[in-house]
């Protein structure tokens, strides 16, 4: 089962010691911008993992688990520092979700192998690049205000990142650490289908998706437009027929693989179909994987990459 590596008492003792040292020796020097904070180094956690394919439950070292996540979430041939940035977020996502006990309620375990329930996991894809990336960032997690952040990422943000409110319509709690509006240049290296895409969807399917999302029938879908754009230019709300619907919600209802993003360049109804065109792939919140690859190729460290997409955060090494 999962064991919290740092006890509250040890953290309290550390704070007391630091304060005492500060009084004796004067203000401590500020850490370098990309320095990883060192906290009491406990043991690497062991977590319980539910295999959704076999129904098996097993215990696994957290770093071994993170290897399987990174291998599933990013091209394992990419630069090690891009994979390492992904590892930091995967580790953070794991710790934050275990703390909230989301999978525990379903399977009685800390984590599962389902991407819908937890995150992608495929140990068969682990290679030396992945092992090196995970080891390079061993124990590193991202916090803000002393809490694990929501470690969001997407495949391609279309060249500009989004806030959680805009890209995911996430308003459950404030997420001031998400840096919206960051231009990462990812379109210079990403796949052609992320630079420009178009999809056509029968209006009957669109009407059903709108009704499912809003609970209201949009009537004959003969027109469509963007009702509200967010700061990065993403469609936050769409007018479909007679109804207005949230962009992120409609994207999920129609299929996030089909409607690749809400960074739309065109929306219209033509020949009994809703035509959407745009750029990017994913919600655009947090780290962009293609942007991470570009920055890694430019020599950026894993920590530099993460801090490009999140602000006012602390990257901590929580175990040896």
C-alpha beads as a LAMMPS data file, in Angstrom:
LAMMPS data file: protein, C-alpha beads

320 atoms
319 bonds

1 atom types
1 bond types

-500.0 500.0 xlo xhi
-500.0 500.0 ylo yhi
-500.0 500.0 zlo zhi

Masses

1 110.0

Atoms # bond

1 1 1 0.000 0.000 0.000
2 1 1 1.039 3.624 -0.450
3 1 1 3.172 5.111 2.303
4 1 1 3.571 8.865 2.644
5 1 1 7.359 9.361 2.498
6 1 1 7.457 12.450 4.714
7 1 1 5.654 12.507 8.062
8 1 1 4.018 15.635 9.410
9 1 1 6.266 15.496 12.464
10 1 1 9.476 15.311 10.418
11 1 1 8.285 18.228 8.295
12 1 1 7.531 20.224 11.451
13 1 1 11.009 19.460 12.814
14 1 1 12.564 20.583 9.538
15 1 1 10.675 23.880 9.586
16 1 1 11.720 24.478 13.200
17 1 1 15.372 23.774 12.346
18 1 1 15.314 26.055 9.328
19 1 1 13.771 28.894 11.295
20 1 1 16.347 28.466 14.044
21 1 1 19.201 28.479 11.545
22 1 1 17.769 31.545 9.858
23 1 1 17.701 33.469 13.132
24 1 1 21.302 32.564 13.866
25 1 1 22.847 33.057 10.463
26 1 1 20.647 35.668 8.839
27 1 1 18.497 35.266 5.695
28 1 1 19.203 32.184 3.625
29 1 1 20.222 32.785 0.009
30 1 1 17.442 32.420 -2.526
31 1 1 17.616 29.191 -4.532
32 1 1 18.449 29.343 -8.195
33 1 1 15.329 29.624 -10.376
34 1 1 15.469 26.002 -11.513
35 1 1 16.903 24.436 -8.363
36 1 1 15.025 21.453 -6.978
37 1 1 14.090 21.941 -3.335
38 1 1 15.427 19.287 -0.996
39 1 1 12.985 18.066 1.664
40 1 1 13.482 15.253 4.182
41 1 1 14.374 12.262 2.033
42 1 1 12.252 9.294 3.035
43 1 1 11.927 5.967 1.326
44 1 1 10.468 5.559 -2.136
45 1 1 6.766 4.750 -1.759
46 1 1 5.336 1.381 -2.729
47 1 1 1.841 1.676 -4.203
48 1 1 -0.908 -0.828 -4.914
49 1 1 -1.928 -1.083 -8.579
50 1 1 -5.110 -2.571 -10.055
51 1 1 -4.677 -4.121 -13.511
52 1 1 -7.921 -3.363 -15.334
53 1 1 -7.283 -6.053 -17.966
54 1 1 -6.603 -8.981 -15.648
55 1 1 -8.256 -7.845 -12.416
56 1 1 -4.954 -8.476 -10.614
57 1 1 -3.825 -6.300 -7.722
58 1 1 -0.129 -5.942 -7.054
59 1 1 2.321 -3.793 -5.152
60 1 1 4.877 -1.846 -7.169
61 1 1 7.590 0.686 -6.421
62 1 1 6.411 4.138 -7.448
63 1 1 9.379 4.848 -9.733
64 1 1 8.794 1.558 -11.583
65 1 1 5.164 2.575 -12.011
66 1 1 6.156 6.018 -13.343
67 1 1 8.332 4.330 -15.986
68 1 1 5.247 2.534 -17.304
69 1 1 3.274 5.778 -17.376
70 1 1 5.933 7.787 -19.225
71 1 1 6.341 4.969 -21.754
72 1 1 2.595 5.042 -22.437
73 1 1 2.150 8.822 -22.513
74 1 1 5.050 9.981 -24.710
75 1 1 7.066 8.725 -27.668
76 1 1 9.925 6.836 -26.026
77 1 1 12.329 7.882 -28.809
78 1 1 12.007 11.553 -27.873
79 1 1 14.773 13.444 -26.013
80 1 1 15.358 12.241 -22.467
81 1 1 14.685 15.681 -20.962
82 1 1 11.215 15.775 -22.548
83 1 1 10.485 12.325 -21.135
84 1 1 11.884 13.482 -17.795
85 1 1 9.517 16.475 -17.710
86 1 1 6.684 14.032 -18.364
87 1 1 7.993 11.900 -15.494
88 1 1 7.807 14.825 -13.066
89 1 1 4.176 15.425 -13.993
90 1 1 3.280 11.718 -13.975
91 1 1 4.779 11.354 -10.501
92 1 1 2.919 14.445 -9.297
93 1 1 -0.363 13.253 -10.817
94 1 1 0.091 9.905 -9.070
95 1 1 0.778 11.427 -5.666
96 1 1 -2.078 13.941 -5.929
97 1 1 -4.620 11.317 -6.972
98 1 1 -3.506 8.855 -4.313
99 1 1 -3.860 11.599 -1.703
100 1 1 -7.438 12.184 -2.883
101 1 1 -8.154 8.432 -2.872
102 1 1 -9.957 8.435 -6.215
103 1 1 -9.105 4.872 -7.278
104 1 1 -9.274 3.557 -3.716
105 1 1 -13.045 4.021 -3.804
106 1 1 -13.365 1.854 -6.933
107 1 1 -10.787 -0.909 -6.556
108 1 1 -9.356 -0.585 -3.066
109 1 1 -5.952 0.233 -4.561
110 1 1 -3.876 3.389 -4.917
111 1 1 -3.859 3.380 -8.721
112 1 1 -5.178 1.537 -11.767
113 1 1 -3.964 0.900 -15.295
114 1 1 -7.022 2.572 -16.877
115 1 1 -6.422 5.901 -18.603
116 1 1 -10.051 6.842 -17.898
117 1 1 -9.708 6.161 -14.169
118 1 1 -6.103 7.195 -13.583
119 1 1 -3.488 7.564 -16.332
120 1 1 -2.041 5.547 -19.200
121 1 1 0.299 2.706 -18.253
122 1 1 2.226 0.368 -20.563
123 1 1 5.385 -1.228 -19.129
124 1 1 5.982 -3.118 -22.397
125 1 1 7.152 0.161 -23.992
126 1 1 9.782 0.977 -21.366
127 1 1 13.253 1.476 -22.892
128 1 1 16.585 2.941 -21.783
129 1 1 15.415 6.478 -22.611
130 1 1 12.470 6.105 -20.243
131 1 1 14.572 4.548 -17.477
132 1 1 17.105 7.370 -17.737
133 1 1 14.382 10.043 -17.726
134 1 1 12.685 8.656 -14.634
135 1 1 15.953 8.145 -12.788
136 1 1 17.110 11.682 -13.678
137 1 1 14.060 13.135 -11.896
138 1 1 13.717 10.470 -9.205
139 1 1 11.421 11.617 -6.393
140 1 1 10.653 14.990 -8.008
141 1 1 7.097 16.322 -7.684
142 1 1 5.470 19.701 -8.254
143 1 1 3.716 21.600 -5.482
144 1 1 2.068 24.983 -5.105
145 1 1 1.244 26.387 -1.720
146 1 1 2.393 23.137 -0.159
147 1 1 -0.044 20.987 -2.155
148 1 1 0.455 18.782 -5.186
149 1 1 -0.698 20.573 -8.340
150 1 1 -3.093 19.200 -10.908
151 1 1 -0.387 17.996 -13.293
152 1 1 -2.211 18.571 -16.568
153 1 1 -0.640 18.126 -19.987
154 1 1 -1.788 17.779 -23.587
155 1 1 -0.276 16.522 -26.823
156 1 1 -0.082 19.834 -28.717
157 1 1 -1.372 23.177 -27.444
158 1 1 -1.414 24.673 -30.936
159 1 1 1.386 27.064 -30.027
160 1 1 -0.296 28.711 -27.024
161 1 1 -1.221 27.306 -23.622
162 1 1 -4.555 27.646 -21.876
163 1 1 -5.756 28.189 -18.337
164 1 1 -7.748 25.394 -16.700
165 1 1 -10.873 27.537 -16.781
166 1 1 -10.587 28.108 -20.518
167 1 1 -9.298 24.780 -21.767
168 1 1 -11.077 22.401 -19.405
169 1 1 -13.882 24.561 -17.986
170 1 1 -12.363 23.582 -14.622
171 1 1 -13.675 25.804 -11.818
172 1 1 -13.841 23.370 -8.892
173 1 1 -10.948 25.167 -7.219
174 1 1 -8.489 27.939 -8.149
175 1 1 -5.485 26.819 -10.209
176 1 1 -3.379 30.007 -10.359
177 1 1 -0.236 27.955 -11.018
178 1 1 -1.369 27.082 -14.563
179 1 1 0.288 29.465 -16.998
180 1 1 -2.119 30.394 -19.793
181 1 1 -0.992 32.270 -22.869
182 1 1 2.521 30.804 -22.986
183 1 1 3.716 30.599 -26.604
184 1 1 5.984 27.570 -26.907
185 1 1 6.655 27.332 -30.648
186 1 1 5.494 23.713 -30.800
187 1 1 3.905 24.145 -34.232
188 1 1 7.400 24.455 -35.723
189 1 1 8.077 20.752 -35.108
190 1 1 4.725 19.031 -34.567
191 1 1 2.900 16.709 -36.964
192 1 1 0.999 18.285 -39.900
193 1 1 -2.364 17.145 -38.491
194 1 1 -1.698 19.218 -35.366
195 1 1 -0.856 22.305 -37.425
196 1 1 -4.155 22.209 -39.287
197 1 1 -7.105 19.822 -39.122
198 1 1 -10.733 19.678 -40.248
199 1 1 -13.580 17.384 -39.227
200 1 1 -17.133 16.957 -40.505
201 1 1 -19.818 15.608 -38.190
202 1 1 -23.477 14.847 -39.137
203 1 1 -25.805 17.435 -37.586
204 1 1 -27.930 14.662 -36.074
205 1 1 -24.917 13.525 -34.053
206 1 1 -24.137 17.114 -33.081
207 1 1 -27.713 17.738 -31.914
208 1 1 -27.605 14.592 -29.792
209 1 1 -24.296 15.689 -28.236
210 1 1 -25.662 19.148 -27.430
211 1 1 -28.757 17.651 -25.817
212 1 1 -26.628 15.215 -23.810
213 1 1 -24.401 18.055 -22.619
214 1 1 -26.985 20.765 -21.888
215 1 1 -30.173 18.759 -21.398
216 1 1 -31.834 20.907 -24.076
217 1 1 -32.713 20.191 -27.705
218 1 1 -30.941 22.670 -30.022
219 1 1 -33.593 22.169 -32.699
220 1 1 -32.566 21.977 -36.365
221 1 1 -28.802 22.512 -36.526
222 1 1 -28.625 24.866 -39.477
223 1 1 -26.104 27.293 -38.015
224 1 1 -23.083 27.244 -35.710
225 1 1 -20.742 29.898 -34.366
226 1 1 -18.307 30.695 -31.566
227 1 1 -20.221 32.475 -28.796
228 1 1 -17.256 33.164 -26.530
229 1 1 -13.484 32.916 -26.878
230 1 1 -10.988 32.656 -24.035
231 1 1 -7.709 34.551 -23.608
232 1 1 -5.717 32.072 -25.742
233 1 1 -8.329 32.154 -28.506
234 1 1 -10.015 28.862 -27.655
235 1 1 -13.769 28.496 -28.056
236 1 1 -15.156 28.490 -24.523
237 1 1 -18.779 28.497 -25.686
238 1 1 -20.413 27.594 -28.982
239 1 1 -23.825 28.477 -30.407
240 1 1 -25.229 25.338 -32.020
241 1 1 -28.716 25.786 -33.455
242 1 1 -30.762 27.475 -30.745
243 1 1 -28.554 26.420 -27.818
244 1 1 -25.264 27.603 -26.362
245 1 1 -22.916 24.877 -25.124
246 1 1 -19.497 24.806 -23.477
247 1 1 -16.674 24.134 -25.933
248 1 1 -14.700 21.654 -23.778
249 1 1 -17.873 19.723 -22.901
250 1 1 -19.026 19.489 -26.515
251 1 1 -15.571 18.342 -27.605
252 1 1 -15.742 15.439 -25.169
253 1 1 -19.309 14.591 -26.191
254 1 1 -18.369 14.485 -29.886
255 1 1 -15.072 12.682 -29.257
256 1 1 -11.766 14.301 -28.292
257 1 1 -9.904 12.297 -30.945
258 1 1 -12.280 13.598 -33.614
259 1 1 -12.564 17.231 -32.442
260 1 1 -8.876 17.668 -31.786
261 1 1 -9.055 20.973 -29.898
262 1 1 -11.120 24.092 -29.264
263 1 1 -8.495 26.309 -30.894
264 1 1 -10.818 26.744 -33.867
265 1 1 -10.211 28.672 -37.066
266 1 1 -13.565 27.853 -38.668
267 1 1 -17.005 26.595 -37.676
268 1 1 -19.965 26.251 -40.026
269 1 1 -22.833 24.018 -41.066
270 1 1 -22.549 22.698 -44.605
271 1 1 -24.336 19.876 -46.407
272 1 1 -25.984 18.538 -43.269
273 1 1 -22.687 18.459 -41.383
274 1 1 -20.990 20.558 -38.734
275 1 1 -17.582 21.539 -40.099
276 1 1 -14.867 22.367 -37.584
277 1 1 -11.303 23.392 -38.441
278 1 1 -8.476 24.295 -36.131
279 1 1 -5.016 23.530 -34.808
280 1 1 -3.535 21.666 -31.865
281 1 1 -4.510 18.404 -30.190
282 1 1 -5.873 18.371 -26.657
283 1 1 -7.147 20.862 -24.103
284 1 1 -3.930 22.895 -24.053
285 1 1 -3.772 23.115 -20.244
286 1 1 -0.402 22.624 -18.565
287 1 1 2.538 21.071 -20.392
288 1 1 2.435 20.602 -24.153
289 1 1 4.290 17.419 -25.086
290 1 1 5.458 18.724 -28.466
291 1 1 6.554 21.956 -26.783
292 1 1 8.455 19.886 -24.221
293 1 1 10.212 18.060 -27.040
294 1 1 11.190 21.355 -28.687
295 1 1 12.580 22.772 -25.452
296 1 1 14.473 19.546 -24.722
297 1 1 16.046 19.773 -28.173
298 1 1 17.077 23.334 -27.281
299 1 1 18.877 22.065 -24.180
300 1 1 16.288 22.948 -21.528
301 1 1 16.296 20.878 -18.344
302 1 1 13.213 18.874 -17.287
303 1 1 12.598 21.403 -14.512
304 1 1 12.943 24.327 -16.953
305 1 1 10.344 22.707 -19.197
306 1 1 7.826 22.181 -16.401
307 1 1 8.306 25.734 -15.131
308 1 1 7.622 27.081 -18.610
309 1 1 4.019 25.874 -18.336
310 1 1 3.405 26.348 -14.605
311 1 1 4.170 29.390 -12.440
312 1 1 4.808 29.991 -8.740
313 1 1 5.542 26.306 -8.206
314 1 1 8.112 24.366 -6.246
315 1 1 9.730 21.203 -7.618
316 1 1 10.660 19.057 -4.645
317 1 1 12.691 15.878 -4.332
318 1 1 10.675 13.897 -1.797
319 1 1 12.635 10.662 -1.620
320 1 1 16.101 9.332 -2.325

Bonds

1 1 1 2
2 1 2 3
3 1 3 4
4 1 4 5
5 1 5 6
6 1 6 7
7 1 7 8
8 1 8 9
9 1 9 10
10 1 10 11
11 1 11 12
12 1 12 13
13 1 13 14
14 1 14 15
15 1 15 16
16 1 16 17
17 1 17 18
18 1 18 19
19 1 19 20
20 1 20 21
21 1 21 22
22 1 22 23
23 1 23 24
24 1 24 25
25 1 25 26
26 1 26 27
27 1 27 28
28 1 28 29
29 1 29 30
30 1 30 31
31 1 31 32
32 1 32 33
33 1 33 34
34 1 34 35
35 1 35 36
36 1 36 37
37 1 37 38
38 1 38 39
39 1 39 40
40 1 40 41
41 1 41 42
42 1 42 43
43 1 43 44
44 1 44 45
45 1 45 46
46 1 46 47
47 1 47 48
48 1 48 49
49 1 49 50
50 1 50 51
51 1 51 52
52 1 52 53
53 1 53 54
54 1 54 55
55 1 55 56
56 1 56 57
57 1 57 58
58 1 58 59
59 1 59 60
60 1 60 61
61 1 61 62
62 1 62 63
63 1 63 64
64 1 64 65
65 1 65 66
66 1 66 67
67 1 67 68
68 1 68 69
69 1 69 70
70 1 70 71
71 1 71 72
72 1 72 73
73 1 73 74
74 1 74 75
75 1 75 76
76 1 76 77
77 1 77 78
78 1 78 79
79 1 79 80
80 1 80 81
81 1 81 82
82 1 82 83
83 1 83 84
84 1 84 85
85 1 85 86
86 1 86 87
87 1 87 88
88 1 88 89
89 1 89 90
90 1 90 91
91 1 91 92
92 1 92 93
93 1 93 94
94 1 94 95
95 1 95 96
96 1 96 97
97 1 97 98
98 1 98 99
99 1 99 100
100 1 100 101
101 1 101 102
102 1 102 103
103 1 103 104
104 1 104 105
105 1 105 106
106 1 106 107
107 1 107 108
108 1 108 109
109 1 109 110
110 1 110 111
111 1 111 112
112 1 112 113
113 1 113 114
114 1 114 115
115 1 115 116
116 1 116 117
117 1 117 118
118 1 118 119
119 1 119 120
120 1 120 121
121 1 121 122
122 1 122 123
123 1 123 124
124 1 124 125
125 1 125 126
126 1 126 127
127 1 127 128
128 1 128 129
129 1 129 130
130 1 130 131
131 1 131 132
132 1 132 133
133 1 133 134
134 1 134 135
135 1 135 136
136 1 136 137
137 1 137 138
138 1 138 139
139 1 139 140
140 1 140 141
141 1 141 142
142 1 142 143
143 1 143 144
144 1 144 145
145 1 145 146
146 1 146 147
147 1 147 148
148 1 148 149
149 1 149 150
150 1 150 151
151 1 151 152
152 1 152 153
153 1 153 154
154 1 154 155
155 1 155 156
156 1 156 157
157 1 157 158
158 1 158 159
159 1 159 160
160 1 160 161
161 1 161 162
162 1 162 163
163 1 163 164
164 1 164 165
165 1 165 166
166 1 166 167
167 1 167 168
168 1 168 169
169 1 169 170
170 1 170 171
171 1 171 172
172 1 172 173
173 1 173 174
174 1 174 175
175 1 175 176
176 1 176 177
177 1 177 178
178 1 178 179
179 1 179 180
180 1 180 181
181 1 181 182
182 1 182 183
183 1 183 184
184 1 184 185
185 1 185 186
186 1 186 187
187 1 187 188
188 1 188 189
189 1 189 190
190 1 190 191
191 1 191 192
192 1 192 193
193 1 193 194
194 1 194 195
195 1 195 196
196 1 196 197
197 1 197 198
198 1 198 199
199 1 199 200
200 1 200 201
201 1 201 202
202 1 202 203
203 1 203 204
204 1 204 205
205 1 205 206
206 1 206 207
207 1 207 208
208 1 208 209
209 1 209 210
210 1 210 211
211 1 211 212
212 1 212 213
213 1 213 214
214 1 214 215
215 1 215 216
216 1 216 217
217 1 217 218
218 1 218 219
219 1 219 220
220 1 220 221
221 1 221 222
222 1 222 223
223 1 223 224
224 1 224 225
225 1 225 226
226 1 226 227
227 1 227 228
228 1 228 229
229 1 229 230
230 1 230 231
231 1 231 232
232 1 232 233
233 1 233 234
234 1 234 235
235 1 235 236
236 1 236 237
237 1 237 238
238 1 238 239
239 1 239 240
240 1 240 241
241 1 241 242
242 1 242 243
243 1 243 244
244 1 244 245
245 1 245 246
246 1 246 247
247 1 247 248
248 1 248 249
249 1 249 250
250 1 250 251
251 1 251 252
252 1 252 253
253 1 253 254
254 1 254 255
255 1 255 256
256 1 256 257
257 1 257 258
258 1 258 259
259 1 259 260
260 1 260 261
261 1 261 262
262 1 262 263
263 1 263 264
264 1 264 265
265 1 265 266
266 1 266 267
267 1 267 268
268 1 268 269
269 1 269 270
270 1 270 271
271 1 271 272
272 1 272 273
273 1 273 274
274 1 274 275
275 1 275 276
276 1 276 277
277 1 277 278
278 1 278 279
279 1 279 280
280 1 280 281
281 1 281 282
282 1 282 283
283 1 283 284
284 1 284 285
285 1 285 286
286 1 286 287
287 1 287 288
288 1 288 289
289 1 289 290
290 1 290 291
291 1 291 292
292 1 292 293
293 1 293 294
294 1 294 295
295 1 295 296
296 1 296 297
297 1 297 298
298 1 298 299
299 1 299 300
300 1 300 301
301 1 301 302
302 1 302 303
303 1 303 304
304 1 304 305
305 1 305 306
306 1 306 307
307 1 307 308
308 1 308 309
309 1 309 310
310 1 310 311
311 1 311 312
312 1 312 313
313 1 313 314
314 1 314 315
315 1 315 316
316 1 316 317
317 1 317 318
318 1 318 319
319 1 319 320
